[in-house]
Amino acid sequence: MTFLALIRHGPTPWNVDGRIEGHADIALDDAGRSTVRAWKVPDELAAYRWMSSPLKRTMQTARLLGVEPIIEPRLREMDWGDWEGRRIADLREELGRTMAENERRGLDFRPQGGESPREVQQRIRPWLAELGAAGEPAAAVTHKGVIRAIYALAMGWDMMGRPPDRFEDGAAHLFTLDGSGAPSVSKLNIPLEQRQ
């Protein structure tokens, strides 16, 4: 059994504005950096092997947490294609029934020109298998879409409707991996302690 802790990057201007980021390489702004500076990696995770998506917002978050991560391209956020920079509410209004039908596809939901959550799972499964085989505790600063994809694998959730659990920002989400990399939920929403 291998432990894997996942942390979502700090807030960006697009997050605050409700815009879809996907592969867009949006950096943390002053407010986002200030938020992350108030976080602290829990002691039990400090000795883990740390990794990060290659996008600026995750690398900045990792470094502000005091870790120098190994860059792992497979941890990149879901590709939202033509919808990056848009708001979900605007897309629902604009696309109406077509958007509603797409959202009802769960794991096979696909943004125009982008990838589905199922494809995100396919991208990260080999990475999970490598971690499971290595047996070394790992942590990663990544994205909401990647965390949800791993959670869906762990829970057998088809991404229809809301997830069974809520994911807090400013928290670590701990999974265990078996030798093949299959994930199970260990503990969600471990607060990133406030620095004194």
C-alpha positions in Angstrom: 0.0 0.0 0.0 1.3 3.4 -1.0 0.1 6.8 0.2 -0.7 9.5 -2.3 -1.6 13.0 -1.1 -3.1 15.5 -3.6 -3.4 19.3 -3.2 -5.1 21.6 -5.6 -3.1 24.7 -6.5 -3.9 28.1 -4.9 -6.5 30.4 -6.3 -5.8 32.3 -9.6 -7.6 35.4 -11.0 -9.5 33.0 -13.4 -10.7 30.9 -10.4 -11.9 34.0 -8.6 -13.7 35.1 -11.8 -15.3 31.7 -12.4 -13.4 31.0 -15.6 -12.4 27.6 -16.9 -8.6 27.3 -16.9 -7.8 23.8 -18.2 -4.4 23.9 -20.0 -4.3 27.7 -20.0 -1.1 28.6 -18.0 -2.5 31.1 -15.6 -0.2 32.0 -12.7 -1.1 32.9 -9.1 -1.5 36.6 -8.6 -0.7 38.5 -5.4 -3.9 37.4 -3.7 -3.3 33.7 -4.6 0.3 33.8 -3.4 -0.8 35.3 -0.1 -3.4 32.6 0.3 -0.8 29.8 -0.2 1.8 31.5 2.0 -0.8 30.9 4.9 -0.8 27.1 4.2 1.6 24.6 5.7 2.2 21.0 4.7 1.1 18.7 7.5 4.0 17.1 9.2 3.0 13.6 8.1 3.3 14.6 4.5 6.5 16.6 4.7 8.8 13.7 3.9 6.8 12.5 0.9 8.2 12.6 -2.6 6.7 15.8 -4.1 5.5 16.3 -7.7 3.7 19.0 -9.6 1.8 19.6 -12.8 4.0 21.6 -15.2 1.5 24.6 -15.2 2.7 27.7 -13.4 -0.1 27.8 -10.8 0.8 24.4 -9.4 4.6 24.9 -9.5 4.2 28.2 -7.7 2.0 26.6 -5.1 4.5 23.8 -4.5 7.4 26.2 -4.1 5.4 28.5 -1.7 4.7 25.4 0.3 8.4 24.9 0.6 8.9 22.0 -1.7 10.8 21.7 -4.9 8.6 19.3 -7.0 9.5 16.9 -9.7 7.5 18.1 -12.8 5.1 15.4 -14.0 3.3 16.3 -17.3 0.5 13.7 -16.7 -0.7 15.8 -13.8 -1.7 18.7 -16.1 -5.4 19.8 -15.8 -8.1 18.4 -18.1 -8.0 20.0 -21.5 -11.1 22.2 -21.9 -10.3 23.0 -25.5 -12.4 25.9 -27.0 -14.1 26.5 -23.6 -11.0 27.6 -21.7 -11.5 31.1 -20.4 -15.3 30.7 -20.5 -17.7 30.4 -17.6 -19.8 27.2 -17.1 -23.0 29.3 -16.5 -22.5 31.2 -19.8 -22.0 27.9 -21.7 -25.1 26.5 -20.1 -27.1 29.5 -21.2 -25.6 29.6 -24.7 -25.7 25.9 -25.5 -28.9 25.0 -23.6 -30.0 21.4 -24.1 -26.8 20.4 -25.9 -24.8 21.4 -22.8 -27.2 19.6 -20.5 -27.0 16.4 -22.5 -23.2 16.7 -22.5 -23.0 17.1 -18.8 -25.3 14.0 -18.3 -22.5 12.0 -20.0 -20.5 12.0 -16.7 -17.1 10.5 -17.4 -17.6 11.0 -21.1 -18.5 14.7 -20.9 -16.3 16.4 -23.5 -15.7 20.2 -23.9 -15.5 21.3 -27.5 -11.9 20.5 -28.7 -11.0 19.2 -25.3 -10.7 15.9 -23.4 -13.1 13.9 -21.2 -12.6 13.0 -17.6 -12.3 9.4 -18.7 -9.4 10.4 -20.9 -7.8 12.2 -17.9 -8.1 8.9 -16.0 -6.4 7.1 -18.9 -3.6 9.6 -18.9 -3.0 9.3 -15.1 -3.5 5.5 -14.7 0.1 4.7 -15.8 1.4 7.3 -13.3 -0.7 5.8 -10.5 0.7 2.3 -11.5 4.3 3.6 -11.3 3.6 5.0 -7.8 1.9 1.9 -6.6 4.7 -0.3 -7.8 7.4 1.9 -6.3 5.7 1.8 -2.9 7.1 5.2 -1.9 4.7 7.8 -0.3 4.1 10.7 -2.8 2.4 14.0 -2.9 1.4 16.1 -5.8 0.2 19.7 -6.4 -2.3 19.4 -9.2 -5.7 20.4 -10.4 -9.4 19.9 -9.5 -10.0 17.9 -12.6 -7.2 15.5 -11.8 -8.2 15.1 -8.2 -11.8 14.4 -9.3 -10.6 11.8 -11.8 -8.6 9.9 -9.2 -11.5 10.2 -6.7 -13.8 8.8 -9.4 -11.5 5.8 -9.9 -11.3 5.2 -6.1 -15.1 5.4 -5.5 -16.4 3.9 -8.8 -18.2 7.3 -9.3 -19.3 7.7 -12.9 -19.3 11.6 -12.5 -23.0 11.7 -12.9 -24.3 14.5 -10.6 -22.4 15.8 -7.6 -19.6 13.7 -6.1 -20.4 11.8 -2.9 -17.9 14.0 -1.0 -17.0 17.6 -1.2 -13.4 18.7 -1.8 -12.2 21.7 0.1 -9.5 24.0 -1.2 -6.6 24.6 1.0 -6.6 20.9 1.9 -4.8 17.7 1.2 -6.7 14.6 0.0 -5.0 11.3 0.9 -5.4 8.2 -1.1 -3.8 4.7 -0.9 -2.7 2.8 -4.0 -2.3 -0.9 -4.3 0.6 -2.5 -6.1 -1.1 -2.0 -9.5 -1.9 1.7 -8.7 -5.7 1.3 -8.0 -6.6 4.1 -5.7 -8.8 4.0 -2.5 -9.8 7.0 -0.5 -8.0 7.3 2.9 -8.9 10.7 4.1 -10.2 13.8 2.4 -10.0 17.5 3.3 -6.9 17.4 5.6 -6.5 21.1 6.4 -3.3 22.7 5.4 -2.4 24.1 8.8 -2.2 27.9 9.1 1.3 29.2 9.6 1.7 31.0 12.9 
